[in-house]
Amino acid sequence: MKHNLATDRPPRELLSRLIDEFGLDAVLSSRSPAYKERNLGARKLTKNEAIDLILEDPNLMRRPLVLTKNRALLGYDAQEYDKLR
């Protein structure tokens, strides 16, 4: 199932779980123009600040986000995607 994160934003609870599991640096897309425009690399964000920012602008989140019954994948990793097959 595919979702457009811009129009169907992930719930706060999911973002919180992803940050707990992967860490804030893995969830935020430091390559995105939105990240660079906000100069977020110069700031130390709290988990709640990061979640608020992602909900405001989903382009700050690393994509794609793939959720299965047993795991979550953030960003594209060909080897990890092959393991899903």
Secondary structure, DSSP 4 states (H G I P E B T S, - for coil): ----TTTSPPPHHHHHHHHHHH-HHHHB-TTSHHHHHTTGGGS---HHHHHHHHHH-GGGB-S-EEE-SS-EEES--HHHHHHT-
